[in-house]
Amino acid sequence: MKLVSRCVLVALLFAQGGHAFRRKKVEKTSLRRQEPKALLEELEQVLGAEHREAAEQRLHEFEDDLRITFKALPKNGRGAVAAPSARYALHRLFNQRHGWQIKGLETAGGAWDADSPVTAMGDRVPPKMRELFEDRLGSYGMTLHELAILAATMDKMFETDVAERLRIVYKASALKAEDFITYNQAKNVLWTYVATFITGPQVESLTEGEVHKALEHFTTRFPRHTEAKELLTVIAAEVAGHLTSYDFETLQKILSKFGQRLGALEDTECKVMKNRLTSLEHREGSGLVRLGDFYGNDKFDFHFTESPSYLRGAGLLDESNPDDPKVIIPNYLAGPSNCVQPSGYYSICCFDECEQLMDQVEEGLEAPMGTPEKIASLVSGLPSSSQPANRTLSPHLTQLLDEVAGHHGGMVPIHGRLFAQWMHEAYPRECSYPHLEVKVQSRFDHSPDMDHVEADEKSKYWQIAKQREGSGENQTTSRWIMKEELVDQQGFEAHVKSSTRDDLTIFGALGFIGMAVVRHVAPALRQDKQKDL
């Protein structure tokens, strides 16, 4: 036994040596490309100390919020993510924090590698800053710390929109931005700003005339104006409760926080809307509503009026059966018509319930992929607003997951179209259906004056819904398509190769153990046999 133990120890040392050899090789290779300077240091050198300080203020907060997703994304040798993964992580971050959908981060049905996340900054930041982030992403990728710096910088830049809109409101109120104003003046300015922010035009086209118009019609156009005023009052007390006069910067801080927290207020309405839509499902739990039922909800205190052409263009329709189109509930909730769009750079939309589920899958795997068994075990334990915890996944769901694994050689990548499609099957009311290679209408191309459904078209779909309901045709045609679109194809392939190398090293070590055991144990066995003779 002592002999065998020594053999095992030698083999493990051999395996460790293999890893050490690879590490040395990587270290030598990385020396050829010098490790970049600290990003905050570069930010300070290029733009000055104030930009570094602004980025540093909430850095740990952003690192914590990004950590789970970052850990599960494919990374390069320096533990950094490439541009597609960075874009994906930032898109999810701002949606989870504020309900924000940011132009340049959302894909509108396109590929994640089609644009760098830095494009989302637009002209809100100096060109040198954009170049700095682009160079870091393109040459080295971004570590968690560096990605948090980019996120903090982007979060800060949206204050530019706040300041621009507030200046227009000041002007429309016959006030000067450099003056201190009274409590009553501040209250009027804040409320006027909120009216233009929620129901007025985008800041890029806001005029003094539009300011007065938005204020005049705000309470009739925005049903939740009372809740909005309560939120504004709470934030004002938090920021400036002790003040008796107010400067421009103080009001800007209050309104920046309001923009960050409006998403949570709007999401309460999204939940009400979801409950109403699920009560109209053509089959309970399907996440689908027949178009005729969608238009015919007279029992509710509001009506859905978007035209079929709009719903189709925005990717909100299931037309797997062209004769019986249905609205996909989670896609509709995330659609442009349910967003507030204060700027050409971002919209405030319903929170995506699937985000929390994805977070838990990522936390359970801590890797870009997992076995179908591990994923099924994780997901079966995850409750949602409509699915219980610790449920037994249907044979259909486990079969689909096995098919995805088969498509990828036995493992399931969790950041791609197929897994998103599987999550929609597992949580049809919470997770959106990922349309295939369809450039759906971006929420930033959506006009508030979108085309509404005509009366004769409504009537047509009412009749279809009645006929289908009466015939008992409540089965859903399968829209499962075995077509993958990974967030970061190159990063995933590199991760698979790295994992394969590790497996081969372990396999080689086990082989060495086997040979060592045979080499040393066999003679002893022969000696024992001779003694017996």
C-alpha positions, 0 to 999 in steps of 0.5 A, a space after each residue: 500500500 505504501 508503494 501504491 501511495 508513493 505512485 499516486 503522489 508521484 503522478 499527482 506531482 506530474 499532473 501539477 508539473 504539467 499545469 506549472 509548465 503551461 503556466 510558465 508558458 502562458 507567463 512567457 507569452 504574456 510577457 511579450 504583450 505587456 500588462 496594461 496600466 491600471 485603467 483608473 490611472 490611465 483615465 486620470 492621465 488622459 482626462 484629469 483627476 476629476 474623471 477618476 474620482 467620479 468613476 471611483 465613487 461607486 466602483 465597489 457597488 458596480 463590481 458587486 452587481 456585475 460579479 455573478 454574471 462576470 464569473 459565468 462568462 468566458 474569459 481570456 488568459 488575464 481573466 478578462 471578457 471580450 467586447 461581446 460579453 462586456 456588452 451583454 453584462 452591461 445590458 443586463 446590469 442596467 436593466 436589473 438596476 434601473 429598468 433601463 434599456 440602453 441604445 448600443 447595449 440592446 441588440 434588437 435581435 442582432 448579434 452581441 458582437 455587432 457593436 462595442 458597448 462603448 458606442 452606447 456612450 455616444 457623444 456624452 463623453 470626450 472622444 479620448 475617453 471612448 478611445 481609452 475604453 475601446 483600446 482596453 476592450 480590443 487589446 486586452 478585454 476587461 476584468 471585473 474591476 475594469 468593467 465596473 469602471 466602464 459601468 460607473 462611467 456610463 451611469 455617470 454620463 446619463 447625468 448629462 441628459 438630466 442637466 440638459 433637460 433641467 436647463 430647458 425647464 429652468 429657462 421655461 420657468 424664467 429662472 437662471 441656472 446659476 441662481 439659488 431658488 426658494 422651496 416653492 420654486 424648486 418644487 415647481 421646477 422638479 414637478 415640471 421636469 418630471 412631467 417632461 421626463 415621463 410624457 414629454 419629447 426626448 431631451 434632444 427635441 425638447 423646447 420651452 413650448 413643449 415643457 408647458 404643454 407636458 405640464 398642462 397634460 401630465 396628470 391626464 396622460 400619466 395615471 400614476 402621477 400621484 405615485 410619481 409625486 410621492 417618489 419625488 418627495 421621498 427622494 427630495 427629502 433624502 437629498 436635500 431635506 435640510 435645505 431652505 434654498 436650492 441650487 441647480 446641482 442639488 436639483 440635478 442630484 434629486 432628478 438623477 435619482 428619480 430617473 434611476 428609481 422610476 423603473 421600479 415605480 413603472 414596474 408595478 404597472 407592468 406586474 398588473 398588466 402581466 396579471 391581466 394578460 395571463 388571465 387571457 391566455 389561450 391555454 393556462 401557463 402558455 404565456 400566449 394570448 390570442 390576438 382577438 382576446 388581446 383586443 377584446 379585453 372589455 372587462 379591463 379599465 384599459 385596452 391594448 391597441 397596438 396593431 398586428 404590424 407593430 406587434 410583428 415588427 417589434 417581435 411580440 407575436 407568435 405566428 407559428 400558426 399563421 391563422 391563429 397569431 398570439 401575443 407573447 406575454 414576456 416579449 410584449 411586456 418588454 416591448 417599446 410601447 411599455 417604455 418611457 423614453 426620455 432620451 435618444 440614449 435610453 428607455 425605462 422599461 418593465 423589469 425583466 423577470 428572467 434576469 433573476 432566474 439567469 442570475 441564479 443559474 449563473 451563480 450555480 454554475 460559475 461557468 459559461 456552460 454546464 451539463 444538462 443534468 446540472 442545469 436541470 437540477 438548478 432550474 427545477 429548484 428555481 421558483 418564479 412568479 408563476 412557477 413553484 420551487 422544486 418542481 419536476 421538469 417535464 420530459 419535454 423540457 429535459 429532452 430539449 435540454 439534452 438536444 442543446 447539449 448534443 448540439 454542443 458536444 455534451 455541454 449547454 452554453 448558458 449565454 446563447 439563443 438556444 438556452 434563452 429559448 429553453 428558458 422561455 419553454 421553462 418559464 413562458 410567462 417570465 422569459 422572452 422568446 428569442 426570435 431567430 435572425 430577425 432584426 426586430 424594431 428597436 425601441 429607439 425606432 419606436 414612435 409614440 404615434 405608432 399605428 393602432 389597430 383598425 376596427 375591422 381588423 379587431 373584429 376579424 381577430 375577435 372572430 378567429 378567437 371565438 372560433 378557436 375557443 369553441 373548437 377546443 383548439 388550444 394546442 400550441 404549434 411548436 416554435 422550437 428551432 435548433 439554431 444557436 447564436 452565442 453571445 461570444 462565440 470566440 470566447 466560448 470556443 477558447 473556454 472549451 479548448 482550455 477545459 479540454 486541455 485541463 481534462 487531457 492533463 488529468 487523463 494523462 496523470 491518471 494514465 501515469 498512475 495506472 502505469 506506475 502501479 502496474 510497473 511497481 506492483 506487478 513484480 511484487 505480485 510475481 514474488 508472492 506467487 513464487 513463494 506460494 509455489 
